[in-house]
Every structure is written in structure tokens, then in C-alpha cells.
Amino acid sequence: MFLGQYEHTIDDKGRLTIPARYRDLLPDGAYITQGFDRNLIVLPPALYEQLSKRISSLSLTEPSARLLRRLMFSSAEKVDVDKSGRILIPSFLRLNASLETAAMVVGSGDFFEIWSPAEWESQSAKLKDADANAERFAGLDLSAL
């Protein structure tokens, strides 16, 4: 499971070091694609394949399904973790997520996200608002826990 948050640098070639505890969860590499919140998401192959099948099963006549398809597939790339524990983030994805010399690597359970430090700071501020969280998450069914 991908947990925690880590700040890492991005080198001149666009390589980002993946936290050591994440590397063991990516023996076959990963897929990186544009996220939904000015971020990137990195998914293990099995999860990406599940998501891909689900998205591909959506109706082509549904405009939102076509947009989701474009979002998830046009920006997706297969990445491998090199011997130094880094992945290469394609330049167009770095540009989309405003990534320059630093990135926040943030666990999201079955996958992880990559954020620019400024965007993560904004996102993190939202997460620290207890009253807003109570309202925001009230409709989600967590009662089975």
C-alpha cells in the first residue's frame, strides 16, 4: 500500500526518485498519467489494466466518457524504476502538473500521486480543515469500518 508523503527533487532530465518503500510495490514498473487535480497519478500495472478496462467499457456515445478516455489514455506512459530508484516523468506531464525541480510524492492507497510543492500545499490546506472535511465526506459511506 502506498502511504505517506515525501518531497524529492526532479533532475534536469526529468527523473524523480521514488521513495524506497514504494519501489518494492513496483517490480514491473508503473503507468503514469494526468490526475484530476493538477497532479499526476502513478498506478501499478495491474491497477492500470483494471482502470483501463473499466474506462474502455464506457459508452463511446457518452461525452463525459470520451473526455475521461482522452484524459486517462492520451497522457499515459509506461515507466520503469531504474537502478537508482527513479522514474522518468515525460516533459508534457511535468508541464501539465507544474513540476520543475521538486515534487511531492503522496500515497493514495493502491497508487500514488505526484504534486508540485505549491499545489500540494494548497491541497494539504484543504485536508486540514476539519469542519469542511466533516461536511465534504459526510455522504461517503464509511460505516462498514
GIGI-V460456 format. One record per residue. N is the residue number from 1. RES is the residue in one small letter. PHI is phi in whole degrees, -180 to 180 (NA if undefined). Layout:
((N:RES:PHI) (N:RES:PHI))
//
This chain:
((1:m:NA) (2:f:-90) (3:l:-129) (4:g:86) (5:q:-141) (6:y:-141) (7:e:-102) (8:h:-136) (9:t:-91) (10:i:-113) (11:d:-80) (12:d:-61) (13:k:-91) (14:g:90) (15:r:-92) (16:l:-121) (17:t:-75) (18:i:-90) (19:p:-53) (20:a:-54) (21:r:-69) (22:y:-83) (23:r:-59) (24:d:-64) (25:l:-88) (26:l:-127) (27:p:-64) (28:d:-107) (29:g:81) (30:a:-159) (31:y:-116) (32:i:-117) (33:t:-151) (34:q:-65) (35:g:-88) (36:f:-98) (37:d:-132) (38:r:57) (39:n:-138) (40:l:-120) (41:i:-121) (42:v:-122) (43:l:-119) (44:p:-60) (45:p:-52) (46:a:-62) (47:l:-70) (48:y:-62) (49:e:-64) (50:q:-62) (51:l:-63) (52:s:-60) (53:k:-64) (54:r:-65) (55:i:-65) (56:s:-66) (57:s:-82) (58:l:-73) (59:s:-66) (60:l:-70) (61:t:-84) (62:e:-89) (63:p:-56) (64:s:-66) (65:a:-66) (66:r:-65) (67:l:-64) (68:l:-63) (69:r:-57) (70:r:-63) (71:l:-60) (72:m:-78) (73:f:-96) (74:s:-70) (75:s:-107) (76:a:-83) (77:e:-142) (78:k:-82) (79:v:-127) (80:d:-116) (81:v:-87) (82:d:-79) (83:k:-62) (84:s:-93) (85:g:81) (86:r:-113) (87:i:-118) (88:l:-96) (89:i:-92) (90:p:-56) (91:s:-59) (92:f:-66) (93:l:-75) (94:r:-60) (95:l:-64) (96:n:-60) (97:a:-101) (98:s:56) (99:l:-94) (100:e:-121) (101:t:-111) (102:a:-140) (103:a:-149) (104:m:-101) (105:v:-105) (106:v:-126) (107:g:-69) (108:s:-135) (109:g:84) (110:d:-80) (111:f:-147) (112:f:-133) (113:e:-117) (114:i:-123) (115:w:-126) (116:s:-70) (117:p:-56) (118:a:-66) (119:e:-66) (120:w:-65) (121:e:-61) (122:s:-64) (123:q:-64) (124:s:-63) (125:a:-61) (126:k:-62) (127:l:-70) (128:k:-87) (129:d:-87) (130:a:-61) (131:d:-65) (132:a:-64) (133:n:-63) (134:a:-59) (135:e:-73) (136:r:-61) (137:f:-101) (138:a:-59) (139:g:-81) (140:l:-86) (141:d:-87) (142:l:-110) (143:s:-67) (144:a:-74) (145:l:-87))
//
